[in-house]
């Protein structure tokens, strides 16, 4: 009997049961024992790094989409051949932006599994009370118009028009990316040159932080869960987040929630499935397990569980969100089509960690709503640029 370890992010008992049930036929057919390792998002990165260093990594791993380049640079992943990709359904079966995260040096290092699109969510009841036209709010064209509409909301009622996390959170980097991309900026160029402190990116980041005082002064210190809860409870009119905002809202609340595109291309994150380079499990068994994990039946079964992202396959994704009202369904389709991801850069994990910390420091310094928010943002990012460039060089 061969033992195959599969390490996956734990999304609760219903998720574990559904995934295990979906793969229960594999051991009988392939004479293999699947040993599941369940991880949390905060712990998964360091767990994988430690196990890669000690050469004991799981045979199959669920990887954050931004992790793949770093793990490839650590010589931890086994590439997928074109024939293996065909056996798993082919390139066209999966969302194109996630392939960009999976590919580098003309090779593919991961298979898209789950997708997480960042959109603006708003309270229809809040807009109605304030006399704000929902269609106009949904169709804002740029960061300046979005800010103006939020300020208009603030002037018409006491409700907070906007809420987002204000502690060091990776979510902030994912949210802010849309503002950066709107102005033609990026965080790092394909050749590895840092770009987040250049003028286009700075304009986007400053525009995002200018929305902070709309949450009140002093700006509340909020973790992601607290910001989401404030929106669900009707204490804020709009937020930005992933599918979980809709998924966890509950049947009673969903009729009051609408979707809008952020100012620029929405960030598309999610996870991919990778294979440990030094696995001793026969290739045909690995592919059989992966084929079952990306099978439509499996993906629809696990993504119907609250808290699970969407399937990273266009046809299944539309089926999964078919219960959305038609205008929101169109927003979801458009968002997926125009979405963007971070570049496939081997040290992006370092950039992501440092920028998450820097963005948290910016929030801490602007809590009292100073007049010079833009100069504070620029100062922190210049220092981050110097520190990250030194870290990458070394």
C-alpha positions as CSV (number, residue, x, y, z in Angstrom):
1,X,0.0,0.0,0.0
2,X,1.4,3.4,-1.0
3,X,0.7,6.4,1.2
4,X,0.1,9.8,-0.5
5,X,-0.1,12.9,1.7
6,X,-2.3,15.7,0.5
7,X,-2.1,19.0,2.3
8,X,-5.1,21.3,1.9
9,X,-6.4,24.5,3.5
10,X,-9.0,23.5,6.2
11,X,-12.4,25.2,5.5
12,X,-14.3,23.3,8.2
13,X,-15.8,19.8,8.8
14,X,-18.3,20.0,5.9
15,X,-15.5,20.8,3.5
16,X,-13.2,18.0,4.9
17,X,-16.0,15.5,4.7
18,X,-17.0,16.5,1.1
19,X,-13.4,16.4,-0.2
20,X,-12.6,13.0,1.4
21,X,-15.9,11.6,0.1
22,X,-15.1,12.8,-3.4
23,X,-11.8,10.9,-3.4
24,X,-12.8,7.8,-1.5
25,X,-12.8,5.7,-4.7
26,X,-9.1,6.4,-5.4
27,X,-7.6,4.2,-2.6
28,X,-9.7,1.2,-3.7
29,X,-8.7,1.6,-7.4
30,X,-5.1,2.6,-7.0
31,X,-4.1,0.7,-3.8
32,X,-3.1,3.9,-2.1
33,X,-3.8,5.5,1.3
34,X,-4.5,9.2,1.1
35,X,-3.4,10.9,4.3
36,X,-4.9,14.4,4.6
37,X,-3.1,17.3,6.3
38,X,-5.4,20.2,7.1
39,X,-3.8,23.6,7.4
40,X,-5.0,27.2,8.1
41,X,-4.1,30.0,5.6
42,X,-2.0,31.9,8.2
43,X,0.1,28.8,9.0
44,X,0.3,27.1,5.6
45,X,3.1,29.2,4.1
46,X,5.5,28.7,7.0
47,X,4.5,25.0,7.3
48,X,5.3,24.4,3.7
49,X,8.6,26.3,3.8
50,X,9.8,24.3,6.8
51,X,8.8,21.0,5.3
52,X,10.4,21.9,2.0
53,X,13.7,22.9,3.7
54,X,13.6,19.5,5.6
55,X,12.6,17.7,2.4
56,X,9.4,16.3,3.9
57,X,6.9,18.2,1.9
58,X,3.4,16.7,1.1
59,X,3.1,14.9,-2.2
60,X,0.2,17.1,-3.2
61,X,-0.2,20.7,-1.9
62,X,-2.8,23.4,-2.2
63,X,-0.8,26.6,-2.8
64,X,-1.8,30.2,-2.7
65,X,-1.6,31.6,-6.2
66,X,1.2,34.0,-5.3
67,X,3.3,31.2,-3.7
68,X,4.1,29.2,-6.8
69,X,7.0,31.3,-8.1
70,X,8.8,31.2,-4.7
71,X,8.3,27.5,-4.2
72,X,9.5,26.9,-7.7
73,X,12.6,28.9,-7.0
74,X,13.2,26.7,-3.9
75,X,13.2,23.7,-6.3
76,X,10.2,22.3,-4.4
77,X,7.7,21.7,-7.2
78,X,7.5,19.2,-10.0
79,X,6.4,20.6,-13.3
80,X,3.4,19.3,-15.2
81,X,3.9,18.1,-18.7
82,X,1.6,19.1,-21.6
83,X,0.2,15.6,-21.7
84,X,-0.6,15.7,-17.9
85,X,-2.4,19.0,-18.3
86,X,-4.4,17.4,-21.1
87,X,-5.3,14.5,-18.8
88,X,-6.5,17.0,-16.2
89,X,-8.8,18.7,-18.7
90,X,-6.6,21.0,-20.8
91,X,-5.6,24.7,-20.5
92,X,-9.0,26.0,-21.6
93,X,-10.8,24.2,-18.8
94,X,-9.4,26.6,-16.2
95,X,-9.4,30.4,-15.7
96,X,-6.7,32.0,-17.8
97,X,-5.4,34.5,-15.2
98,X,-4.6,31.7,-12.7
99,X,-2.4,30.0,-15.4
100,X,-0.3,33.2,-15.3
101,X,0.4,32.5,-11.7
102,X,1.2,28.8,-12.4
103,X,3.6,29.3,-15.3
104,X,7.3,30.5,-15.5
105,X,10.3,29.6,-17.6
106,X,8.0,28.0,-20.2
107,X,6.8,25.4,-17.7
108,X,3.7,24.9,-15.6
109,X,4.1,24.4,-11.9
110,X,0.5,24.2,-10.6
111,X,-3.1,23.5,-11.7
112,X,-5.8,26.1,-10.9
113,X,-8.2,24.8,-8.3
114,X,-10.1,27.5,-6.5
115,X,-10.7,31.2,-7.5
116,X,-11.2,34.3,-5.4
117,X,-12.3,37.4,-7.2
118,X,-12.2,40.8,-5.4
119,X,-15.3,42.9,-6.0
120,X,-17.1,45.9,-4.4
121,X,-20.1,44.9,-2.3
122,X,-22.7,47.5,-1.4
123,X,-25.9,47.7,0.7
124,X,-28.9,48.4,-1.5
125,X,-30.9,49.5,1.5
126,X,-28.3,52.0,2.5
127,X,-28.2,53.5,-1.0
128,X,-32.0,53.7,-1.1
129,X,-32.2,55.5,2.3
130,X,-29.6,58.0,1.1
131,X,-31.4,58.6,-2.2
132,X,-28.4,57.4,-4.2
133,X,-29.2,55.8,-7.6
134,X,-28.0,52.2,-7.4
135,X,-27.3,52.0,-11.1
136,X,-25.1,55.1,-10.9
137,X,-23.2,53.7,-7.9
138,X,-22.7,50.3,-9.7
139,X,-21.4,52.0,-12.9
140,X,-18.8,54.4,-11.4
141,X,-15.9,54.9,-13.8
142,X,-12.7,55.7,-11.9
143,X,-11.3,56.1,-8.4
144,X,-12.1,59.8,-8.2
145,X,-15.8,59.2,-9.1
146,X,-15.9,56.3,-6.6
147,X,-14.5,58.6,-3.8
148,X,-17.0,61.3,-4.7
149,X,-20.0,58.9,-4.5
150,X,-18.8,57.6,-1.2
151,X,-18.5,61.1,0.1
152,X,-22.0,61.9,-1.2
153,X,-23.3,58.9,0.7
154,X,-21.5,60.1,3.9
155,X,-23.1,63.6,3.5
156,X,-26.6,62.2,3.2
157,X,-26.6,59.9,6.2
158,X,-24.7,59.0,9.3
159,X,-23.9,55.5,8.2
160,X,-20.3,54.8,7.3
161,X,-20.1,54.7,3.5
162,X,-17.0,52.5,3.4
163,X,-15.3,49.8,5.5
164,X,-12.1,47.7,4.9
165,X,-9.5,46.0,7.1
166,X,-7.1,48.5,8.7
167,X,-4.6,46.1,10.3
168,X,-1.7,44.4,8.5
169,X,-3.6,42.0,6.2
170,X,-2.7,40.4,2.9
171,X,-6.3,41.3,1.9
172,X,-5.3,45.0,1.8
173,X,-2.7,44.3,-0.9
174,X,-5.2,42.3,-2.9
175,X,-7.8,45.0,-2.6
176,X,-5.5,47.9,-3.4
177,X,-4.2,46.2,-6.5
178,X,-7.2,47.4,-8.5
179,X,-6.5,51.0,-7.7
180,X,-2.8,50.5,-8.7
181,X,-3.7,48.8,-12.0
182,X,-6.2,51.5,-12.9
183,X,-3.4,54.1,-13.0
184,X,-1.2,51.7,-15.1
185,X,1.0,50.8,-12.2
186,X,2.1,47.5,-10.7
187,X,4.0,46.1,-7.8
188,X,6.8,44.4,-9.7
189,X,7.6,44.3,-13.4
190,X,8.1,41.0,-15.2
191,X,11.9,41.4,-15.1
192,X,11.8,41.7,-11.3
193,X,12.1,45.5,-11.1
194,X,10.2,46.9,-8.2
195,X,7.4,49.2,-9.4
196,X,5.2,49.9,-6.4
197,X,7.1,53.2,-5.5
198,X,6.8,54.5,-9.1
199,X,4.3,57.3,-9.7
200,X,1.5,55.3,-11.4
201,X,1.4,52.8,-8.5
202,X,1.7,55.6,-5.9
203,X,-1.3,57.4,-7.3
204,X,-3.4,54.3,-6.9
205,X,-2.2,53.5,-3.4
206,X,-2.8,57.1,-2.3
207,X,-6.3,57.0,-3.8
208,X,-7.1,53.9,-1.8
209,X,-5.9,55.4,1.5
210,X,-7.8,58.6,0.9
211,X,-11.0,56.6,1.5
212,X,-9.8,55.8,5.1
213,X,-11.3,58.8,6.8
214,X,-14.7,57.9,5.4
215,X,-14.8,55.1,8.0
216,X,-14.8,57.8,10.7
217,X,-12.1,59.7,12.7
218,X,-10.3,58.2,14.3
219,X,-10.3,55.4,11.7
220,X,-11.3,52.2,13.5
221,X,-8.7,49.5,13.8
222,X,-10.3,46.5,12.1
223,X,-9.3,43.0,11.3
224,X,-10.8,41.5,8.1
225,X,-13.5,39.6,10.0
226,X,-14.5,42.8,11.9
227,X,-14.7,44.8,8.7
228,X,-16.9,42.2,7.1
229,X,-19.1,42.0,10.1
230,X,-19.6,45.7,10.1
231,X,-20.9,45.5,6.5
232,X,-23.2,42.5,7.2
233,X,-24.7,44.3,10.2
234,X,-25.6,47.3,8.2
235,X,-23.1,49.7,9.8
236,X,-21.3,50.4,6.5
237,X,-22.7,50.9,3.0
238,X,-19.9,49.4,0.9
239,X,-16.8,47.2,1.2
240,X,-14.4,45.2,-1.0
241,X,-13.8,41.5,-0.7
242,X,-14.1,38.1,-2.1
243,X,-17.0,35.7,-2.6
244,X,-17.2,35.1,1.1
245,X,-18.9,38.5,1.5
246,X,-21.9,37.1,-0.4
247,X,-21.6,33.5,0.8
248,X,-21.6,34.2,4.5
249,X,-24.3,37.0,4.3
250,X,-27.1,34.5,4.6
251,X,-30.4,34.1,2.7
252,X,-32.1,37.0,4.6
253,X,-29.4,39.5,3.9
254,X,-28.5,38.7,0.3
255,X,-31.4,40.5,-1.4
256,X,-30.0,43.7,0.1
257,X,-26.4,43.2,-1.2
258,X,-25.3,44.3,-4.7
259,X,-22.0,43.8,-6.6
260,X,-19.9,46.4,-8.4
261,X,-16.5,46.3,-10.2
262,X,-13.6,48.1,-8.4
263,X,-12.0,51.0,-10.2
264,X,-9.4,48.9,-12.1
265,X,-9.1,45.2,-13.0
266,X,-10.2,43.1,-10.0
267,X,-7.6,41.0,-8.3
268,X,-8.0,37.3,-9.0
269,X,-6.4,35.1,-6.4
270,X,-7.2,31.6,-5.2
271,X,-5.2,28.4,-5.1
272,X,-3.5,25.9,-7.3
273,X,-2.5,22.3,-6.8
274,X,1.2,21.5,-6.9
275,X,3.3,18.3,-6.6
276,X,6.4,17.8,-4.4
277,X,9.4,17.4,-6.6
278,X,10.8,14.5,-4.5
279,X,7.6,12.6,-4.2
280,X,7.9,8.8,-4.4
281,X,4.3,8.2,-5.3
282,X,4.0,6.9,-8.9
283,X,3.0,9.5,-11.4
284,X,-0.2,7.8,-12.5
285,X,-1.5,7.8,-8.9
286,X,-0.6,11.5,-8.5
287,X,-2.5,12.4,-11.7
288,X,-5.5,10.2,-10.7
289,X,-5.8,12.1,-7.3
290,X,-5.4,15.5,-9.0
291,X,-7.9,14.6,-11.7
292,X,-10.5,13.8,-9.0
293,X,-9.8,17.0,-7.1
294,X,-10.4,19.1,-10.3
295,X,-13.4,17.0,-11.4
296,X,-16.6,19.1,-11.8
297,X,-18.5,16.9,-9.3
298,X,-15.8,17.5,-6.7
299,X,-15.5,21.2,-7.3
300,X,-19.2,21.8,-7.2
301,X,-19.6,19.7,-4.1
302,X,-16.9,21.5,-2.1
303,X,-17.6,25.1,-3.4
304,X,-21.2,24.9,-2.3
305,X,-19.9,24.9,1.3
306,X,-19.9,28.4,2.8
307,X,-16.4,29.8,3.1
308,X,-15.0,27.9,0.1
309,X,-13.9,30.1,-2.9
310,X,-15.3,29.6,-6.3
311,X,-14.2,26.8,-8.8
312,X,-11.4,27.9,-11.0
313,X,-13.2,26.7,-14.1
314,X,-15.3,29.2,-16.1
315,X,-18.3,26.8,-16.8
316,X,-18.5,25.6,-13.2
317,X,-18.0,29.1,-11.8
318,X,-21.1,30.4,-13.7
319,X,-23.1,27.4,-12.6
320,X,-22.0,28.1,-9.0
321,X,-23.1,31.8,-9.0
322,X,-26.2,31.2,-11.1
323,X,-28.4,32.2,-8.1
324,X,-27.1,35.8,-8.3
325,X,-29.5,38.4,-9.6
326,X,-28.8,39.1,-13.3
327,X,-27.1,42.5,-12.8
328,X,-24.7,40.9,-10.2
329,X,-24.1,37.9,-12.4
330,X,-23.0,40.2,-15.2
331,X,-20.6,42.0,-12.8
332,X,-19.2,38.6,-11.8
333,X,-18.7,37.6,-15.5
334,X,-17.2,41.0,-16.4
335,X,-14.9,40.9,-13.4
336,X,-13.6,37.4,-14.2
337,X,-12.9,38.5,-17.8
338,X,-11.0,41.7,-16.9
339,X,-9.3,40.3,-13.7
340,X,-5.6,40.4,-13.2
341,X,-3.1,38.6,-11.0
342,X,0.3,39.4,-9.5
343,X,3.3,38.7,-11.8
344,X,5.0,35.4,-11.6
345,X,8.2,36.5,-9.8
346,X,10.2,34.1,-7.7
347,X,10.6,36.5,-4.8
348,X,7.1,37.9,-4.8
349,X,6.5,36.3,-1.5
350,X,9.1,38.6,0.0
351,X,7.5,41.6,-1.6
352,X,4.0,40.5,-0.4
353,X,5.2,40.1,3.2
354,X,7.0,43.4,3.4
355,X,4.2,45.4,1.7
356,X,1.6,43.8,3.9
357,X,3.6,45.1,6.9
358,X,4.1,48.5,5.3
359,X,0.4,49.0,4.4
360,X,-0.4,48.1,8.0
361,X,2.0,50.8,9.2
362,X,0.3,53.3,7.0
363,X,-3.0,52.6,8.5
364,X,-1.6,52.9,12.0
365,X,-0.1,56.4,11.2
366,X,-3.2,57.8,9.5
367,X,-5.7,56.6,12.2
368,X,-6.3,60.1,13.4
369,X,-7.0,61.3,9.8
370,X,-4.1,63.7,9.3
371,X,-4.3,66.2,6.4
372,X,-1.1,64.9,4.8
373,X,-2.2,61.3,4.2
374,X,-0.6,61.3,0.7
375,X,2.8,62.3,2.0
376,X,2.6,59.6,4.7
377,X,1.8,57.0,2.1
378,X,4.6,58.0,-0.2
379,X,7.2,58.2,2.7
380,X,6.3,54.6,3.9
381,X,6.5,53.2,0.4
382,X,9.9,54.8,-0.4
383,X,11.3,53.2,2.8
384,X,9.7,49.9,1.8
385,X,11.2,50.1,-1.6
386,X,14.7,50.5,-0.2
387,X,14.2,47.7,2.3
388,X,12.7,45.3,-0.2
389,X,15.4,46.0,-2.8
390,X,18.1,45.2,-0.2
391,X,16.3,42.0,0.8
392,X,16.0,40.9,-2.8
393,X,19.6,41.7,-3.6
394,X,20.8,39.7,-0.7
